[in-house]
């Protein structure tokens, strides 16, 4: 088995721990015999292990372990808070939760229209509107979105029959009749 320098460097710690396949260990020792660079790396690593592995190398100062234990406990557990801090935090959390609850309840009780034409009308247009049998909306006569034969009825009759206003053509008619509030003029559906 032939090994390259990269293979030797990758397996060097296993070599020192004697955790290698016997064939790989023999191949590495042959490589050390022929490669001066890898031999120097091996010897340098052995020296580092011997120096730092010696218990006499580093003597810890007196009281080191209790100080280390206190510091780790402070970092892991954190500083203890005061009762006032906890009380302020609890009050802020409760007020935010109450605000969120009230906002949710308000939104559920008062459904908001999604589109401008969903606003409730104050009064219906005064002229006749066109309805198509089988359709769902009433239109201004000549609306390009109306398909098929239509008949003319009053807006009240169209509503009684289950028809709703066309969002595209009825906007202008409702605006002229004063049914759309001024708050919505000039927005996305204006003058279609």
N, C-alpha and C positions, 0 to 999 in steps of 0.2 A: 504494500500500500504506500503510495506516494502522497505527501501532504504539501500544501503550499504555505507560504508565510501567513496569509490571511486565516487559513484553517488553524494554524498553531496559535495565533493571537486570540481567536475566538474560543479555543478550548483550553487556554492557559490556566484559568482559575480551576477548571475541572482537573487539570493535571496536578496542581498543588493539593487538591483535596483527595486525590487518588480515586477519582470518580470517572474513570475512562475505561473503554473497552481495551483489553490487553493488546490487541493488534494496533489500535490507534496510538496507544502509549508508546509502543516500540517504534512506530513510524515517526512519532514526534521526537523521540530521542535520537533517531538517525538524522532527522532534519537538524536538530541542535548541533550534531557533530559536524555537519557540512555548512550550516548557515551561521556565520558569526553574529549577524544582526539579531537574529531570534535568540541566540545564546545570551547575548547581552541583555535583551529584554527579560528573559527568564531569570537571569541572575539578579537584575535590578528589582524585579517583583519579589523575588525571594527575600532580598535584603529589607524591603519595605515591610513585608509580612513579619519578619523577625523583629524589627525595631518596634513596630506598633503593636505587635502581639505580646511584647514583654510587659508584664504588670508593673514593673518598677519604672517604666518610662514616664508615666504620668501619675503623679501622686495628687490626689484631690485635696483641696484645703479642708480644714476642720469645719463642720457644719454645712458642707456642700449639699448633702442629701436633703436635710429639712428645708433649706432654701429652695432647692429645685422642686420639691414636692409642693410648697406653698405657691410658687410661681405657676406651676402647671395647673394647680387647682383654681387659681384666679383666672387663668386664661380659659380653662374649660368651662367652669361654672359661671364665670363673669362676676362682676361686682354686684353686691346685694343692693336692691333699690329701697328707697324709703317708702313709708306708708303713704305719704303725700303724693309721691310719684305714681304709685299704683292707683290711688284714688283718682288722680287727674286722667290717667290713661283709661281707667274704667268709665269715667264720665264721658270722655270724648268718644269712646267706642259705642256706648249706649246712645248718645245723641246722633251719631252717624247711622246706626242701625234704625233708630226711630225715623229719621229723615228718609232713608231708603224705603222703609215700610210705607210711610205716608205717600211718597211719590208713586210707589207701585199701586197702592189702593186708588189714588186719584186717577192714574192712567187707565185703570180697569173700569172705573165708574164712568168716566167721560171719554168715550172713544173719539179719537181724532180722525177726521176725514183725511184720506191719503192724497186726494187730488183736488184741485181747485174746483172742479165741477161737482165734487161731492158735497160742497157746502149746501145747506138747506136753502131752498128758494123761498123768497118772501112772497112772491106771487107768480103765477104762470103767465106765459105770453098770451096776449089777447086775440091773436089771429089763429086760424086753423093750422093744424099740423098734419103731416103725412105719416101714415102707419102702413107697414107691409105685413100681410097675413103671414104668420109664422115667425115674424121678427120679434125683437125684444125692445126696440127703441122707437121713439117718435122723432121725426126730422122736420126741418124746414123744407118745403117743396123745392126740388131740384138739388138736394144734397148729393154730392158725388159718392157718398158712402152708403146710400140707400140703393138696394138692388131688388128688382122685380116690380110688379104692379102694386100701386099704393092707392089708398083711399084717404080722403080728407076728413078729419074729426076735430072736435075741440080738444084742447089740452087736458081738460078735466076728464073728458070721456076716455082719452088715451091712458091716463093714469088709472082710471077705474078698471080698464081692461088689462092692466098689468104692464103697460109700456113705460119705459123710463126715457129721459131726454138723451139725445145723441151728444156726446161730449164735444164733438167737432163742430157740428153745424149749429147747435142750439146756443152756444156760448154768446155769439153776437146777438141773437134774438133775445136772449134772457138779459143781456147787458143793456140793450136798448129799452127793454121793458122795465128795467130797474130791479131785476130779480137778483143779479149778482152784486155783491157788496163792493164798494169802492176799494176795499183793502186788497182785492184780488186783481184789479185792473192793471194791465201792463205786465202781467206775469206771462208764463209760458203759453197760455191759451189765447192771449189777446189777438184779436182780429184774424182769425183763421178763415 
